[in-house]
Amino acid sequence: MNKSTIWSILGVIVAIVIAWFLVNVLFSVLAFVFKLLIVAVVAAVVYFALRALFARDREV
């Protein structure tokens, strides 16, 4: 094996490690954004449900 082959193999290994790290970070960010979106929707539903409940109590 010559030096260029060894450097090519090391380059592939380093590229895979960096790609693995970047994909992990990307999926973590996407999971966080997805959870944040779900929390925002649930919070809005709860807010409007409580608002309707208390508005109904004031009318009585």
Secondary structure, DSSP 8 states (H G I E B T S, - for coil): --HHHHHHHHHHHHHHHHHHHHHHHHHHHHHHHHHHHHHHHHHHHHHHHHHHHHHHHHH-
